[in-house]
């Protein structure tokens, strides 16, 4: 199974800050990496697919990069509605696997 | 607007069974792969099972193989998860989600609101 490791597990930031979350796969997954946002009590929402492609309707302050085993999600200017937990997922091989999550909290 | 509505969750004793349903609307259900993902209380996301558009291929996480069965009825626009031999560790919110079949792997662009399954005596 491909293990997905996210860091940090939590980050405290202020509105307007630039936030970067990393995700590492235990083996190469080309550019097949997705990012989801989840708010408390809500279903996950797809933000980024294929490592860099923005899902329709997602603000452009979200961006993704990386390939192989190392990936990054960047929020260029944190907004109040961005405080949430973020998960990476490898969609390449069954069993599909998620990272442990990164909680973005208000500083 | 794409809608996915789960139902069938509830309280069940260890060793018992439950069948979850996911009703799909406002898209051509038969053209999409579908999946179940679960989330234990206070924990992260765990993929559970996936079924291809025509039901010809199914995949499961090891921890549910032989106990859970994913299925679909394209005529009824519905996805199912039959859960047998339930264990306490199956306690979670179960989400159904749609795979847009973009050719970039198995990711999920629309999700239901989730249904809670509690396994306890």
Interface residues (C-beta under 8 A of the other chain):
Chain A: X31 X32 X34 X36 X38 X43 X44 X45 X46 X49 X50 X53 X55 X87 X89 X90 X91 X92 X94 X95 X96 X97 X98 X99 X100 X101
Chain B: X35 X37 X44 X45 X46 X47 X50 X59 X60 X61 X62 X95 X97 X102 X104 X105 X106 X107 X108 X109 X111 X112 X113 X114
